[in-house]
Amino acid sequence: MNLQESGEMYLETILVLSEKKSDVRSIDICEEMGFSKPSISRAIHLLEDGGYVTIDNNGFIRLTDVGLSIAEKIYERHTVLTKLFVNIGVDEYTASEDACRIEHVISDATFEAIKKHMKKHKNS
């Protein structure tokens, strides 16, 4: 299954939530993302069908190895791009919002070049 931007956003949100609390449920994702329970439920079941998450009998959602890998990749892009934008003078809110959009479309080659540049210039 090829994930769309929305799927990547759900995985990233689950990752961030799981770092704050050990058990993540659909309602937590609803509150974090501001989407309705039916929308979240549908998306989570699609991610489960795709092998990106598991849902246990208590309704706890966990990332599979594949889901975790994608979530970590997207989250790293988000944090690095946000830091880059802040470093060049963009306010934190705008930097984070722009990073959120760009993180899904930037090529691996360009992102690696950005990381290399930031490391070289001690901004990572």
N, C-alpha and C positions, 0 to 999 in steps of 0.2 A: 504494500500500500504506500503510495506516495503522499506524504502529508502536505496539506495546504497550510498557509500561514496560521489559520485559526487553530489547527491541530497542534502546531508548534507552540502557540500561545498557551493552550491548555496544559501541555507537558511542562512548559516553563513555570507556569503558575503552580502546578502540583509540586514541582521541585522546590520552589521557594517556600511554599506552605509546609512541606515536609521537613524543611530545615528549621522551621519555627515550632512545629509540633509533630509528634510521632505519628499520629493518626489523622489522615485527611479524608474528609467526606465530601460528597457533592455540595452540601450546604456551605462548606468552607470556600469552595471554588466559586459558588454563587456570590457570596459576600465579597470575595476578593476581586472578582471580575465585573460584578454588577449585572450579571445576566440572570434570566429566569431559571427556575429549577428545571422545567421541561427542556430548555435549551441545553443546559449543562448535562442533564441525564442522557439526552440523545448523543451529544458529543462524546461523553465518557464511554458510552456503549460502543460507539464507532471506534474509539481508541482501543477498547478492549478487544473488539473483533479483529483489529489490525495487529494485535499483539504488543501494543505499547504500554498498556496498563492491565492490572488485575484488580478485581473487586472481590473482597472476601465476604463471608456470610454476614458480617456485621456492617457491611457497606463501606469498609475502609478501602481507599484507592491507593494502590502502590504502582510505581513505575517498574516496568520490566527492564532488563538490561538494555534492550534496544531503545525503549522509551527514555531511560535515564541518559543514555549516550546523546540522544537528540536534545533533550532538555538541557544538559550541561553545555552542549555546543551553542545553543541559542542564548542561554544565560551568560556565557562567557562573552559572546558577541555584544550582548546588551551592555554589560558592565564595561567592557573595553571601549566601545563606541561612546558611551556616556562620558567616560573619563576623558576621552580625546576631545569631545565637543566642549566640555567644561574647561579643559586646558587651553582651548583656543578662544575662550571668552563667552561661550553660550551659557545662559543661566541653567541651573540644574534641572528644572522642570522641563524646559524645552529640549535640553540635551537628552534627557531620558525618553521623552516622547518621540523625538526624531530617531534615536537609537532603536526604539521599539519597532519602528517602521522599516528601517534599513536592515536590521539584523536578519530578516527573512529573505532578502534578495541579494545581499552582498556575496560576491564569489569567495570561495575559499582562498584563492590566490591573493585577492585584494585584502582580505582580512588578515592573512598571514603577513603581508607587507606592512600593514598598519601596526600590527603587534611588534614586528621587527623594528620599525621606525621608532615606536614609543619606547621600546627597550633600549635602543641605541641612545635615545635622548632622555633616558631615565624618567619616562612618564608612565611606566606600566605598573 
